[in-house]
Amino acid sequence: MIKKNDDKKFEFALGKENYILLAIGFAIIIFGFILMMGGRSDDPSVFNEEIFSFRRITLAPVMVLFGFLFEIYAIMKKPKENK
């Protein structure tokens, strides 16, 4: 007679803390892309120098890069083991 193992539990690949960190990283990336938005001119024949602001050229790309690095950390972090 073959005995079935009914004690198997469904487990996620990562822990709860990892998924929370992934959500935070995703929010940071979205916020960085929101910072990049805007700066267009109402009249296409008029140049608007606002597209070269510090926020769009430096701050937003650094935020997006930090978000991606944070995502890597969130995936690589070892979940705490329950005893």
Secondary structure as UniProt FT lines:
FT   TURN            6..7
FT   HELIX           16..36
FT   TURN            44..45
FT   HELIX           49..52
FT   HELIX           55..59
FT   HELIX           60..76
//
